[in-house]
């Protein structure tokens, strides 16, 4: 299975960050957009936890993501609370 996921960190205060999370199964599909709120562990700065949610009460919290930062990449384990989808992925920094 192949998909594209973008986590756009737009704000950060101390160890907490916010921004949109968007994904799509293929370039031909529209992006599905949600809000992401994450924390970087104070005990281990390589550990990251993210909650993906929607302002729409019918969706609410969409997913939980446990991740680690290593070698300039984020290795993330995604767990959907709505559809039961789980997957692991690697996020790499993209500079535009």
PDB file of N, CA, C and O in Angstrom:
ATOM      1  N   UNK A   1       0.848  -1.176   0.000  1.00  0.00           N
ATOM      2  CA  UNK A   1       0.000   0.000   0.000  1.00  0.00           C
ATOM      3  C   UNK A   1       0.887   1.230   0.000  1.00  0.00           C
ATOM      4  O   UNK A   1       1.871   1.291   0.737  1.00  0.00           O
ATOM      5  N   UNK A   2       0.547   2.194  -0.812  1.00  0.00           N
ATOM      6  CA  UNK A   2       1.334   3.408  -0.905  1.00  0.00           C
ATOM      7  C   UNK A   2       0.421   4.606  -0.679  1.00  0.00           C
ATOM      8  O   UNK A   2      -0.701   4.640  -1.182  1.00  0.00           O
ATOM      9  N   UNK A   3       0.900   5.582   0.074  1.00  0.00           N
ATOM     10  CA  UNK A   3       0.139   6.795   0.340  1.00  0.00           C
ATOM     11  C   UNK A   3       1.120   7.929   0.597  1.00  0.00           C
ATOM     12  O   UNK A   3       2.321   7.710   0.753  1.00  0.00           O
ATOM     13  N   UNK A   4       0.591   9.134   0.636  1.00  0.00           N
ATOM     14  CA  UNK A   4       1.407  10.314   0.923  1.00  0.00           C
ATOM     15  C   UNK A   4       0.836  10.994   2.160  1.00  0.00           C
ATOM     16  O   UNK A   4      -0.369  11.232   2.237  1.00  0.00           O
ATOM     17  N   UNK A   5       1.691  11.308   3.122  1.00  0.00           N
ATOM     18  CA  UNK A   5       1.271  11.964   4.363  1.00  0.00           C
ATOM     19  C   UNK A   5       2.186  13.143   4.594  1.00  0.00           C
ATOM     20  O   UNK A   5       3.407  13.018   4.502  1.00  0.00           O
ATOM     21  N   UNK A   6       1.595  14.301   4.897  1.00  0.00           N
ATOM     22  CA  UNK A   6       2.361  15.513   5.170  1.00  0.00           C
ATOM     23  C   UNK A   6       1.945  16.034   6.538  1.00  0.00           C
ATOM     24  O   UNK A   6       0.759  16.226   6.805  1.00  0.00           O
ATOM     25  N   UNK A   7       2.918  16.260   7.392  1.00  0.00           N
ATOM     26  CA  UNK A   7       2.706  16.875   8.694  1.00  0.00           C
ATOM     27  C   UNK A   7       3.394  18.228   8.639  1.00  0.00           C
ATOM     28  O   UNK A   7       4.622  18.296   8.579  1.00  0.00           O
ATOM     29  N   UNK A   8       2.621  19.306   8.659  1.00  0.00           N
ATOM     30  CA  UNK A   8       3.144  20.661   8.505  1.00  0.00           C
ATOM     31  C   UNK A   8       3.138  21.349   9.867  1.00  0.00           C
ATOM     32  O   UNK A   8       2.121  21.911  10.273  1.00  0.00           O
ATOM     33  N   UNK A   9       4.251  21.309  10.567  1.00  0.00           N
ATOM     34  CA  UNK A   9       4.344  21.921  11.896  1.00  0.00           C
ATOM     35  C   UNK A   9       4.428  23.435  11.715  1.00  0.00           C
ATOM     36  O   UNK A   9       5.413  23.963  11.197  1.00  0.00           O
ATOM     37  N   UNK A  10       3.368  24.122  12.156  1.00  0.00           N
ATOM     38  CA  UNK A  10       3.293  25.564  11.955  1.00  0.00           C
ATOM     39  C   UNK A  10       3.566  26.358  13.214  1.00  0.00           C
ATOM     40  O   UNK A  10       3.959  27.521  13.132  1.00  0.00           O
ATOM     41  N   UNK A  11       3.366  25.758  14.377  1.00  0.00           N
ATOM     42  CA  UNK A  11       3.613  26.437  15.647  1.00  0.00           C
ATOM     43  C   UNK A  11       4.273  25.460  16.601  1.00  0.00           C
ATOM     44  O   UNK A  11       4.015  24.257  16.562  1.00  0.00           O
ATOM     45  N   UNK A  12       5.133  25.999  17.462  1.00  0.00           N
ATOM     46  CA  UNK A  12       5.733  25.185  18.512  1.00  0.00           C
ATOM     47  C   UNK A  12       5.961  26.055  19.731  1.00  0.00           C
ATOM     48  O   UNK A  12       6.436  27.185  19.620  1.00  0.00           O
ATOM     49  N   UNK A  13       5.619  25.524  20.894  1.00  0.00           N
ATOM     50  CA  UNK A  13       5.897  26.187  22.164  1.00  0.00           C
ATOM     51  C   UNK A  13       6.464  25.136  23.092  1.00  0.00           C
ATOM     52  O   UNK A  13       5.789  24.173  23.456  1.00  0.00           O
ATOM     53  N   UNK A  14       7.716  25.335  23.469  1.00  0.00           N
ATOM     54  CA  UNK A  14       8.434  24.358  24.285  1.00  0.00           C
ATOM     55  C   UNK A  14       8.402  22.997  23.586  1.00  0.00           C
ATOM     56  O   UNK A  14       8.903  22.869  22.469  1.00  0.00           O
ATOM     57  N   UNK A  15       7.824  21.992  24.223  1.00  0.00           N
ATOM     58  CA  UNK A  15       7.833  20.647  23.620  1.00  0.00           C
ATOM     59  C   UNK A  15       6.511  20.288  22.931  1.00  0.00           C
ATOM     60  O   UNK A  15       6.315  19.132  22.557  1.00  0.00           O
ATOM     61  N   UNK A  16       5.603  21.254  22.756  1.00  0.00           N
ATOM     62  CA  UNK A  16       4.313  21.013  22.121  1.00  0.00           C
ATOM     63  C   UNK A  16       4.293  21.691  20.752  1.00  0.00           C
ATOM     64  O   UNK A  16       4.793  22.806  20.601  1.00  0.00           O
ATOM     65  N   UNK A  17       3.709  21.009  19.746  1.00  0.00           N
ATOM     66  CA  UNK A  17       3.620  21.602  18.415  1.00  0.00           C
ATOM     67  C   UNK A  17       2.250  21.346  17.803  1.00  0.00           C
ATOM     68  O   UNK A  17       1.545  20.418  18.200  1.00  0.00           O
ATOM     69  N   UNK A  18       1.875  22.188  16.819  1.00  0.00           N
ATOM     70  CA  UNK A  18       0.585  22.119  16.161  1.00  0.00           C
ATOM     71  C   UNK A  18       0.744  22.343  14.674  1.00  0.00           C
ATOM     72  O   UNK A  18       1.711  22.956  14.221  1.00  0.00           O
ATOM     73  N   UNK A  19      -0.212  21.842  13.923  1.00  0.00           N
ATOM     74  CA  UNK A  19      -0.252  22.103  12.487  1.00  0.00           C
ATOM     75  C   UNK A  19      -1.145  21.110  11.781  1.00  0.00           C
ATOM     76  O   UNK A  19      -1.596  20.133  12.378  1.00  0.00           O
ATOM     77  N   UNK A  20      -1.401  21.360  10.508  1.00  0.00           N
ATOM     78  CA  UNK A  20      -2.255  20.444   9.759  1.00  0.00           C
ATOM     79  C   UNK A  20      -1.546  19.135   9.416  1.00  0.00           C
ATOM     80  O   UNK A  20      -0.333  19.085   9.212  1.00  0.00           O
ATOM     81  N   UNK A  21      -2.342  18.103   9.364  1.00  0.00           N
ATOM     82  CA  UNK A  21      -1.905  16.784   8.924  1.00  0.00           C
ATOM     83  C   UNK A  21      -2.769  16.452   7.717  1.00  0.00           C
ATOM     84  O   UNK A  21      -3.995  16.544   7.784  1.00  0.00           O
ATOM     85  N   UNK A  22      -2.142  16.069   6.623  1.00  0.00           N
ATOM     86  CA  UNK A  22      -2.936  15.734   5.441  1.00  0.00           C
ATOM     87  C   UNK A  22      -2.370  14.482   4.792  1.00  0.00           C
ATOM     88  O   UNK A  22      -1.169  14.218   4.848  1.00  0.00           O
ATOM     89  N   UNK A  23      -3.267  13.715   4.172  1.00  0.00           N
ATOM     90  CA  UNK A  23      -2.828  12.489   3.511  1.00  0.00           C
ATOM     91  C   UNK A  23      -3.745  12.189   2.329  1.00  0.00           C
ATOM     92  O   UNK A  23      -4.880  12.660   2.251  1.00  0.00           O
ATOM     93  N   UNK A  24      -3.210  11.395   1.423  1.00  0.00           N
ATOM     94  CA  UNK A  24      -3.972  10.916   0.275  1.00  0.00           C
ATOM     95  C   UNK A  24      -3.353   9.616  -0.200  1.00  0.00           C
ATOM     96  O   UNK A  24      -2.154   9.385  -0.042  1.00  0.00           O
ATOM     97  N   UNK A  25      -4.190   8.768  -0.787  1.00  0.00           N
ATOM     98  CA  UNK A  25      -3.728   7.460  -1.252  1.00  0.00           C
ATOM     99  C   UNK A  25      -2.950   7.547  -2.551  1.00  0.00           C
ATOM    100  O   UNK A  25      -2.093   6.706  -2.825  1.00  0.00           O
ATOM    101  N   UNK A  26      -3.250   8.571  -3.359  1.00  0.00           N
ATOM    102  CA  UNK A  26      -2.529   8.739  -4.624  1.00  0.00           C
ATOM    103  C   UNK A  26      -2.574  10.205  -5.033  1.00  0.00           C
ATOM    104  O   UNK A  26      -3.385  10.977  -4.520  1.00  0.00           O
ATOM    105  N   UNK A  27      -1.710  10.578  -5.948  1.00  0.00           N
ATOM    106  CA  UNK A  27      -1.650  11.963  -6.409  1.00  0.00           C
ATOM    107  C   UNK A  27      -2.943  12.387  -7.107  1.00  0.00           C
ATOM    108  O   UNK A  27      -3.213  13.582  -7.226  1.00  0.00           O
ATOM    109  N   UNK A  28      -3.738  11.434  -7.565  1.00  0.00           N
ATOM    110  CA  UNK A  28      -4.991  11.737  -8.253  1.00  0.00           C
ATOM    111  C   UNK A  28      -6.121  12.079  -7.271  1.00  0.00           C
ATOM    112  O   UNK A  28      -7.156  12.601  -7.686  1.00  0.00           O
ATOM    113  N   UNK A  29      -5.937  11.795  -5.988  1.00  0.00           N
ATOM    114  CA  UNK A  29      -6.977  12.032  -4.992  1.00  0.00           C
ATOM    115  C   UNK A  29      -6.792  13.381  -4.306  1.00  0.00           C
ATOM    116  O   UNK A  29      -5.692  13.934  -4.279  1.00  0.00           O
ATOM    117  N   UNK A  30      -7.883  13.897  -3.755  1.00  0.00           N
ATOM    118  CA  UNK A  30      -7.821  15.112  -2.956  1.00  0.00           C
ATOM    119  C   UNK A  30      -7.202  14.799  -1.598  1.00  0.00           C
ATOM    120  O   UNK A  30      -7.283  13.670  -1.113  1.00  0.00           O
ATOM    121  N   UNK A  31      -6.584  15.806  -0.990  1.00  0.00           N
ATOM    122  CA  UNK A  31      -6.003  15.648   0.345  1.00  0.00           C
ATOM    123  C   UNK A  31      -7.115  15.542   1.382  1.00  0.00           C
ATOM    124  O   UNK A  31      -8.125  16.239   1.282  1.00  0.00           O
ATOM    125  N   UNK A  32      -6.939  14.687   2.362  1.00  0.00           N
ATOM    126  CA  UNK A  32      -7.797  14.641   3.546  1.00  0.00           C
ATOM    127  C   UNK A  32      -7.037  15.395   4.628  1.00  0.00           C
ATOM    128  O   UNK A  32      -5.915  15.027   4.977  1.00  0.00           O
ATOM    129  N   UNK A  33      -7.650  16.451   5.158  1.00  0.00           N
ATOM    130  CA  UNK A  33      -6.957  17.322   6.104  1.00  0.00           C
ATOM    131  C   UNK A  33      -7.530  17.181   7.510  1.00  0.00           C
ATOM    132  O   UNK A  33      -8.745  17.135   7.701  1.00  0.00           O
ATOM    133  N   UNK A  34      -6.638  17.116   8.482  1.00  0.00           N
ATOM    134  CA  UNK A  34      -7.002  17.074   9.893  1.00  0.00           C
ATOM    135  C   UNK A  34      -6.024  17.963  10.651  1.00  0.00           C
ATOM    136  O   UNK A  34      -5.056  18.454  10.071  1.00  0.00           O
ATOM    137  N   UNK A  35      -6.269  18.173  11.939  1.00  0.00           N
ATOM    138  CA  UNK A  35      -5.369  18.945  12.790  1.00  0.00           C
ATOM    139  C   UNK A  35      -4.492  17.989  13.577  1.00  0.00           C
ATOM    140  O   UNK A  35      -4.958  16.947  14.037  1.00  0.00           O
ATOM    141  N   UNK A  36      -3.236  18.338  13.731  1.00  0.00           N
ATOM    142  CA  UNK A  36      -2.312  17.516  14.519  1.00  0.00           C
ATOM    143  C   UNK A  36      -1.786  18.331  15.695  1.00  0.00           C
ATOM    144  O   UNK A  36      -1.420  19.497  15.550  1.00  0.00           O
ATOM    145  N   UNK A  37      -1.757  17.698  16.848  1.00  0.00           N
ATOM    146  CA  UNK A  37      -1.150  18.266  18.046  1.00  0.00           C
ATOM    147  C   UNK A  37      -0.175  17.226  18.563  1.00  0.00           C
ATOM    148  O   UNK A  37      -0.534  16.061  18.734  1.00  0.00           O
ATOM    149  N   UNK A  38       1.045  17.639  18.809  1.00  0.00           N
ATOM    150  CA  UNK A  38       2.046  16.675  19.242  1.00  0.00           C
ATOM    151  C   UNK A  38       2.892  17.175  20.387  1.00  0.00           C
ATOM    152  O   UNK A  38       2.938  18.369  20.681  1.00  0.00           O
ATOM    153  N   UNK A  39       3.563  16.233  21.027  1.00  0.00           N
ATOM    154  CA  UNK A  39       4.509  16.566  22.085  1.00  0.00           C
ATOM    155  C   UNK A  39       5.798  15.796  21.863  1.00  0.00           C
ATOM    156  O   UNK A  39       5.804  14.661  21.385  1.00  0.00           O
ATOM    157  N   UNK A  40       6.873  16.446  22.221  1.00  0.00           N
ATOM    158  CA  UNK A  40       8.194  15.812  22.231  1.00  0.00           C
ATOM    159  C   UNK A  40       8.488  15.483  23.684  1.00  0.00           C
ATOM    160  O   UNK A  40       8.404  16.357  24.546  1.00  0.00           O
ATOM    161  N   UNK A  41       8.827  14.251  23.961  1.00  0.00           N
ATOM    162  CA  UNK A  41       9.053  13.809  25.335  1.00  0.00           C
ATOM    163  C   UNK A  41      10.147  14.638  26.007  1.00  0.00           C
ATOM    164  O   UNK A  41      11.198  14.892  25.418  1.00  0.00           O
ATOM    165  N   UNK A  42       9.887  15.054  27.245  1.00  0.00           N
ATOM    166  CA  UNK A  42      10.904  15.779  28.014  1.00  0.00           C
ATOM    167  C   UNK A  42      11.979  14.823  28.521  1.00  0.00           C
ATOM    168  O   UNK A  42      13.117  15.235  28.747  1.00  0.00           O
ATOM    169  N   UNK A  43      11.627  13.548  28.703  1.00  0.00           N
ATOM    170  CA  UNK A  43      12.579  12.554  29.185  1.00  0.00           C
ATOM    171  C   UNK A  43      13.478  12.016  28.080  1.00  0.00           C
ATOM    172  O   UNK A  43      14.635  11.672  28.319  1.00  0.00           O
ATOM    173  N   UNK A  44      12.930  11.947  26.858  1.00  0.00           N
ATOM    174  CA  UNK A  44      13.672  11.394  25.728  1.00  0.00           C
ATOM    175  C   UNK A  44      13.275  12.183  24.480  1.00  0.00           C
ATOM    176  O   UNK A  44      12.249  11.879  23.870  1.00  0.00           O
ATOM    177  N   UNK A  45      14.062  13.190  24.085  1.00  0.00           N
ATOM    178  CA  UNK A  45      13.669  14.057  22.975  1.00  0.00           C
ATOM    179  C   UNK A  45      13.579  13.361  21.617  1.00  0.00           C
ATOM    180  O   UNK A  45      13.218  14.001  20.629  1.00  0.00           O
ATOM    181  N   UNK A  46      13.894  12.078  21.544  1.00  0.00           N
ATOM    182  CA  UNK A  46      13.698  11.343  20.285  1.00  0.00           C
ATOM    183  C   UNK A  46      12.286  10.767  20.192  1.00  0.00           C
ATOM    184  O   UNK A  46      11.895  10.272  19.135  1.00  0.00           O
ATOM    185  N   UNK A  47      11.518  10.823  21.279  1.00  0.00           N
ATOM    186  CA  UNK A  47      10.164  10.250  21.321  1.00  0.00           C
ATOM    187  C   UNK A  47       9.121  11.344  21.097  1.00  0.00           C
ATOM    188  O   UNK A  47       9.168  12.402  21.725  1.00  0.00           O
ATOM    189  N   UNK A  48       8.179  11.071  20.190  1.00  0.00           N
ATOM    190  CA  UNK A  48       7.149  12.032  19.810  1.00  0.00           C
ATOM    191  C   UNK A  48       5.792  11.339  19.849  1.00  0.00           C
ATOM    192  O   UNK A  48       5.653  10.200  19.403  1.00  0.00           O
ATOM    193  N   UNK A  49       4.790  12.041  20.390  1.00  0.00           N
ATOM    194  CA  UNK A  49       3.409  11.548  20.380  1.00  0.00           C
ATOM    195  C   UNK A  49       2.552  12.590  19.690  1.00  0.00           C
ATOM    196  O   UNK A  49       2.701  13.787  19.935  1.00  0.00           O
ATOM    197  N   UNK A  50       1.646  12.131  18.819  1.00  0.00           N
ATOM    198  CA  UNK A  50       0.800  13.042  18.047  1.00  0.00           C
ATOM    199  C   UNK A  50      -0.647  12.542  18.110  1.00  0.00           C
ATOM    200  O   UNK A  50      -0.905  11.342  18.028  1.00  0.00           O
ATOM    201  N   UNK A  51      -1.577  13.480  18.255  1.00  0.00           N
ATOM    202  CA  UNK A  51      -3.000  13.198  18.156  1.00  0.00           C
ATOM    203  C   UNK A  51      -3.500  13.932  16.926  1.00  0.00           C
ATOM    204  O   UNK A  51      -3.265  15.130  16.766  1.00  0.00           O
ATOM    205  N   UNK A  52      -4.186  13.210  16.061  1.00  0.00           N
ATOM    206  CA  UNK A  52      -4.763  13.793  14.849  1.00  0.00           C
ATOM    207  C   UNK A  52      -6.260  13.904  15.076  1.00  0.00           C
ATOM    208  O   UNK A  52      -6.904  12.914  15.425  1.00  0.00           O
ATOM    209  N   UNK A  53      -6.837  15.108  14.883  1.00  0.00           N
ATOM    210  CA  UNK A  53      -8.253  15.300  15.192  1.00  0.00           C
ATOM    211  C   UNK A  53      -8.910  16.265  14.214  1.00  0.00           C
ATOM    212  O   UNK A  53      -8.254  16.908  13.394  1.00  0.00           O
ATOM    213  N   UNK A  54     -10.232  16.338  14.336  1.00  0.00           N
ATOM    214  CA  UNK A  54     -11.031  17.201  13.479  1.00  0.00           C
ATOM    215  C   UNK A  54     -11.940  18.051  14.351  1.00  0.00           C
ATOM    216  O   UNK A  54     -12.379  17.621  15.417  1.00  0.00           O
ATOM    217  N   UNK A  55     -12.219  19.268  13.883  1.00  0.00           N
ATOM    218  CA  UNK A  55     -13.185  20.119  14.583  1.00  0.00           C
ATOM    219  C   UNK A  55     -14.604  19.586  14.413  1.00  0.00           C
ATOM    220  O   UNK A  55     -15.503  19.951  15.171  1.00  0.00           O
ATOM    221  N   UNK A  56     -14.803  18.729  13.425  1.00  0.00           N
ATOM    222  CA  UNK A  56     -16.101  18.109  13.182  1.00  0.00           C
ATOM    223  C   UNK A  56     -16.365  17.081  14.284  1.00  0.00           C
ATOM    224  O   UNK A  56     -15.625  16.103  14.390  1.00  0.00           O
ATOM    225  N   UNK A  57     -17.407  17.278  15.112  1.00  0.00           N
ATOM    226  CA  UNK A  57     -17.651  16.337  16.220  1.00  0.00           C
ATOM    227  C   UNK A  57     -17.949  14.914  15.781  1.00  0.00           C
ATOM    228  O   UNK A  57     -17.779  13.980  16.566  1.00  0.00           O
ATOM    229  N   UNK A  58     -18.393  14.728  14.538  1.00  0.00           N
ATOM    230  CA  UNK A  58     -18.630  13.375  14.049  1.00  0.00           C
ATOM    231  C   UNK A  58     -17.325  12.611  13.845  1.00  0.00           C
ATOM    232  O   UNK A  58     -17.310  11.380  13.880  1.00  0.00           O
ATOM    233  N   UNK A  59     -16.239  13.335  13.635  1.00  0.00           N
ATOM    234  CA  UNK A  59     -14.926  12.704  13.463  1.00  0.00           C
ATOM    235  C   UNK A  59     -14.164  12.719  14.782  1.00  0.00           C
ATOM    236  O   UNK A  59     -13.671  11.680  15.219  1.00  0.00           O
ATOM    237  N   UNK A  60     -14.060  13.880  15.422  1.00  0.00           N
ATOM    238  CA  UNK A  60     -13.344  14.011  16.688  1.00  0.00           C
ATOM    239  C   UNK A  60     -11.900  13.574  16.541  1.00  0.00           C
ATOM    240  O   UNK A  60     -11.238  13.918  15.561  1.00  0.00           O
ATOM    241  N   UNK A  61     -11.405  12.811  17.520  1.00  0.00           N
ATOM    242  CA  UNK A  61     -10.035  12.303  17.449  1.00  0.00           C
ATOM    243  C   UNK A  61     -10.000  11.200  16.394  1.00  0.00           C
ATOM    244  O   UNK A  61     -10.753  10.229  16.466  1.00  0.00           O
ATOM    245  N   UNK A  62      -9.125  11.365  15.427  1.00  0.00           N
ATOM    246  CA  UNK A  62      -9.044  10.437  14.303  1.00  0.00           C
ATOM    247  C   UNK A  62      -7.984   9.363  14.512  1.00  0.00           C
ATOM    248  O   UNK A  62      -8.205   8.194  14.196  1.00  0.00           O
ATOM    249  N   UNK A  63      -6.821   9.766  15.049  1.00  0.00           N
ATOM    250  CA  UNK A  63      -5.714   8.809  15.128  1.00  0.00           C
ATOM    251  C   UNK A  63      -4.738   9.179  16.229  1.00  0.00           C
ATOM    252  O   UNK A  63      -4.650  10.328  16.662  1.00  0.00           O
ATOM    253  N   UNK A  64      -4.005   8.159  16.667  1.00  0.00           N
ATOM    254  CA  UNK A  64      -2.886   8.321  17.596  1.00  0.00           C
ATOM    255  C   UNK A  64      -1.627   7.898  16.864  1.00  0.00           C
ATOM    256  O   UNK A  64      -1.616   6.887  16.160  1.00  0.00           O
ATOM    257  N   UNK A  65      -0.567   8.674  17.033  1.00  0.00           N
ATOM    258  CA  UNK A  65       0.679   8.396  16.331  1.00  0.00           C
ATOM    259  C   UNK A  65       1.813   8.414  17.341  1.00  0.00           C
ATOM    260  O   UNK A  65       2.026   9.411  18.032  1.00  0.00           O
ATOM    261  N   UNK A  66       2.533   7.316  17.422  1.00  0.00           N
ATOM    262  CA  UNK A  66       3.739   7.227  18.242  1.00  0.00           C
ATOM    263  C   UNK A  66       4.919   7.254  17.296  1.00  0.00           C
ATOM    264  O   UNK A  66       4.930   6.542  16.292  1.00  0.00           O
ATOM    265  N   UNK A  67       5.911   8.069  17.608  1.00  0.00           N
ATOM    266  CA  UNK A  67       7.021   8.232  16.673  1.00  0.00           C
ATOM    267  C   UNK A  67       8.334   8.417  17.407  1.00  0.00           C
ATOM    268  O   UNK A  67       8.375   8.679  18.609  1.00  0.00           O
ATOM    269  N   UNK A  68       9.403   8.271  16.641  1.00  0.00           N
ATOM    270  CA  UNK A  68      10.742   8.559  17.171  1.00  0.00           C
ATOM    271  C   UNK A  68      11.527   9.299  16.097  1.00  0.00           C
ATOM    272  O   UNK A  68      11.356   9.059  14.901  1.00  0.00           O
ATOM    273  N   UNK A  69      12.382  10.192  16.543  1.00  0.00           N
ATOM    274  CA  UNK A  69      13.228  10.973  15.648  1.00  0.00           C
ATOM    275  C   UNK A  69      14.619  10.352  15.647  1.00  0.00           C
ATOM    276  O   UNK A  69      15.244  10.196  16.696  1.00  0.00           O
ATOM    277  N   UNK A  70      15.094  10.003  14.461  1.00  0.00           N
ATOM    278  CA  UNK A  70      16.399   9.347  14.346  1.00  0.00           C
ATOM    279  C   UNK A  70      16.996   9.669  12.977  1.00  0.00           C
ATOM    280  O   UNK A  70      16.309   9.570  11.960  1.00  0.00           O
ATOM    281  N   UNK A  71      18.251  10.047  12.950  1.00  0.00           N
ATOM    282  CA  UNK A  71      18.972  10.311  11.701  1.00  0.00           C
ATOM    283  C   UNK A  71      18.259  11.316  10.798  1.00  0.00           C
ATOM    284  O   UNK A  71      18.273  11.173   9.575  1.00  0.00           O
ATOM    285  N   UNK A  72      17.629  12.346  11.406  1.00  0.00           N
ATOM    286  CA  UNK A  72      16.969  13.382  10.628  1.00  0.00           C
ATOM    287  C   UNK A  72      15.616  12.989  10.065  1.00  0.00           C
ATOM    288  O   UNK A  72      15.057  13.721   9.248  1.00  0.00           O
ATOM    289  N   UNK A  73      15.074  11.848  10.481  1.00  0.00           N
ATOM    290  CA  UNK A  73      13.781  11.372   9.992  1.00  0.00           C
ATOM    291  C   UNK A  73      12.880  11.055  11.178  1.00  0.00           C
ATOM    292  O   UNK A  73      13.349  10.806  12.288  1.00  0.00           O
ATOM    293  N   UNK A  74      11.577  11.070  10.919  1.00  0.00           N
ATOM    294  CA  UNK A  74      10.600  10.673  11.926  1.00  0.00           C
ATOM    295  C   UNK A  74      10.011   9.333  11.515  1.00  0.00           C
ATOM    296  O   UNK A  74       9.400   9.212  10.453  1.00  0.00           O
ATOM    297  N   UNK A  75      10.197   8.338  12.356  1.00  0.00           N
ATOM    298  CA  UNK A  75       9.640   6.997  12.142  1.00  0.00           C
ATOM    299  C   UNK A  75       8.347   6.927  12.947  1.00  0.00           C
ATOM    300  O   UNK A  75       8.380   6.979  14.177  1.00  0.00           O
ATOM    301  N   UNK A  76       7.206   6.808  12.265  1.00  0.00           N
ATOM    302  CA  UNK A  76       5.914   6.927  12.929  1.00  0.00           C
ATOM    303  C   UNK A  76       5.071   5.664  12.779  1.00  0.00           C
ATOM    304  O   UNK A  76       5.042   5.037  11.720  1.00  0.00           O
ATOM    305  N   UNK A  77       4.388   5.307  13.863  1.00  0.00           N
ATOM    306  CA  UNK A  77       3.403   4.229  13.877  1.00  0.00           C
ATOM    307  C   UNK A  77       2.032   4.872  14.048  1.00  0.00           C
ATOM    308  O   UNK A  77       1.754   5.489  15.076  1.00  0.00           O
ATOM    309  N   UNK A  78       1.180   4.727  13.041  1.00  0.00           N
ATOM    310  CA  UNK A  78      -0.123   5.369  12.956  1.00  0.00           C
ATOM    311  C   UNK A  78      -1.211   4.360  13.320  1.00  0.00           C
ATOM    312  O   UNK A  78      -1.202   3.229  12.835  1.00  0.00           O
ATOM    313  N   UNK A  79      -2.158   4.781  14.185  1.00  0.00           N
ATOM    314  CA  UNK A  79      -3.288   3.937  14.556  1.00  0.00           C
ATOM    315  C   UNK A  79      -4.579   4.745  14.427  1.00  0.00           C
ATOM    316  O   UNK A  79      -4.813   5.680  15.193  1.00  0.00           O
ATOM    317  N   UNK A  80      -5.401   4.385  13.469  1.00  0.00           N
ATOM    318  CA  UNK A  80      -6.680   5.062  13.274  1.00  0.00           C
ATOM    319  C   UNK A  80      -7.665   4.597  14.336  1.00  0.00           C
ATOM    320  O   UNK A  80      -7.770   3.402  14.613  1.00  0.00           O
ATOM    321  N   UNK A  81      -8.378   5.531  14.923  1.00  0.00           N
ATOM    322  CA  UNK A  81      -9.416   5.194  15.895  1.00  0.00           C
ATOM    323  C   UNK A  81     -10.769   5.049  15.227  1.00  0.00           C
ATOM    324  O   UNK A  81     -11.720   4.578  15.850  1.00  0.00           O
ATOM    325  N   UNK A  82     -10.868   5.445  13.975  1.00  0.00           N
ATOM    326  CA  UNK A  82     -12.143   5.406  13.260  1.00  0.00           C
ATOM    327  C   UNK A  82     -12.273   4.190  12.360  1.00  0.00           C
ATOM    328  O   UNK A  82     -13.338   3.576  12.296  1.00  0.00           O
ATOM    329  N   UNK A  83     -11.201   3.836  11.667  1.00  0.00           N
ATOM    330  CA  UNK A  83     -11.290   2.772  10.668  1.00  0.00           C
ATOM    331  C   UNK A  83     -10.487   1.528  11.030  1.00  0.00           C
ATOM    332  O   UNK A  83     -10.591   0.506  10.352  1.00  0.00           O
ATOM    333  N   UNK A  84      -9.696   1.605  12.080  1.00  0.00           N
ATOM    334  CA  UNK A  84      -8.891   0.457  12.461  1.00  0.00           C
ATOM    335  C   UNK A  84      -7.627   0.282  11.638  1.00  0.00           C
ATOM    336  O   UNK A  84      -6.946  -0.737  11.747  1.00  0.00           O
ATOM    337  N   UNK A  85      -7.314   1.269  10.819  1.00  0.00           N
ATOM    338  CA  UNK A  85      -6.116   1.214   9.980  1.00  0.00           C
ATOM    339  C   UNK A  85      -4.871   1.428  10.829  1.00  0.00           C
ATOM    340  O   UNK A  85      -4.843   2.308  11.689  1.00  0.00           O
ATOM    341  N   UNK A  86      -3.856   0.631  10.589  1.00  0.00           N
ATOM    342  CA  UNK A  86      -2.563   0.842  11.235  1.00  0.00           C
ATOM    343  C   UNK A  86      -1.472   0.737  10.179  1.00  0.00           C
ATOM    344  O   UNK A  86      -1.565  -0.065   9.249  1.00  0.00           O
ATOM    345  N   UNK A  87      -0.456   1.543  10.330  1.00  0.00           N
ATOM    346  CA  UNK A  87       0.694   1.443   9.430  1.00  0.00           C
ATOM    347  C   UNK A  87       1.886   2.146  10.049  1.00  0.00           C
ATOM    348  O   UNK A  87       1.741   2.942  10.976  1.00  0.00           O
ATOM    349  N   UNK A  88       3.037   1.852   9.538  1.00  0.00           N
ATOM    350  CA  UNK A  88       4.273   2.524   9.926  1.00  0.00           C
ATOM    351  C   UNK A  88       4.795   3.267   8.711  1.00  0.00           C
ATOM    352  O   UNK A  88       4.657   2.806   7.578  1.00  0.00           O
ATOM    353  N   UNK A  89       5.398   4.422   8.958  1.00  0.00           N
ATOM    354  CA  UNK A  89       5.897   5.241   7.855  1.00  0.00           C
ATOM    355  C   UNK A  89       7.118   6.026   8.307  1.00  0.00           C
ATOM    356  O   UNK A  89       7.413   6.114   9.499  1.00  0.00           O
ATOM    357  N   UNK A  90       7.812   6.586   7.350  1.00  0.00           N
ATOM    358  CA  UNK A  90       8.971   7.437   7.632  1.00  0.00           C
ATOM    359  C   UNK A  90       8.694   8.807   7.031  1.00  0.00           C
ATOM    360  O   UNK A  90       8.380   8.921   5.846  1.00  0.00           O
ATOM    361  N   UNK A  91       8.810   9.842   7.848  1.00  0.00           N
ATOM    362  CA  UNK A  91       8.643  11.222   7.380  1.00  0.00           C
ATOM    363  C   UNK A  91      10.025  11.859   7.230  1.00  0.00           C
ATOM    364  O   UNK A  91      10.869  11.768   8.122  1.00  0.00           O
ATOM    365  N   UNK A  92      10.231  12.494   6.101  1.00  0.00           N
ATOM    366  CA  UNK A  92      11.484  13.188   5.865  1.00  0.00           C
ATOM    367  C   UNK A  92      11.198  14.655   5.652  1.00  0.00           C
ATOM    368  O   UNK A  92      10.176  15.014   5.068  1.00  0.00           O
ATOM    369  N   UNK A  93      12.086  15.498   6.116  1.00  0.00           N
ATOM    370  CA  UNK A  93      11.906  16.928   5.980  1.00  0.00           C
ATOM    371  C   UNK A  93      11.975  17.337   4.514  1.00  0.00           C
ATOM    372  O   UNK A  93      12.882  16.946   3.779  1.00  0.00           O
ATOM    373  N   UNK A  94      10.994  18.131   4.113  1.00  0.00           N
ATOM    374  CA  UNK A  94      10.959  18.655   2.759  1.00  0.00           C
ATOM    375  C   UNK A  94      11.057  20.162   2.850  1.00  0.00           C
ATOM    376  O   UNK A  94      10.247  20.794   3.528  1.00  0.00           O
ATOM    377  N   UNK A  95      12.016  20.738   2.193  1.00  0.00           N
ATOM    378  CA  UNK A  95      12.197  22.185   2.194  1.00  0.00           C
ATOM    379  C   UNK A  95      11.747  22.717   0.855  1.00  0.00           C
ATOM    380  O   UNK A  95      12.244  22.291  -0.188  1.00  0.00           O
ATOM    381  N   UNK A  96      10.811  23.645   0.876  1.00  0.00           N
ATOM    382  CA  UNK A  96      10.293  24.222  -0.373  1.00  0.00           C
ATOM    383  C   UNK A  96      11.006  25.526  -0.687  1.00  0.00           C
ATOM    384  O   UNK A  96      10.711  26.163  -1.698  1.00  0.00           O
TER     385      UNK A  96
END
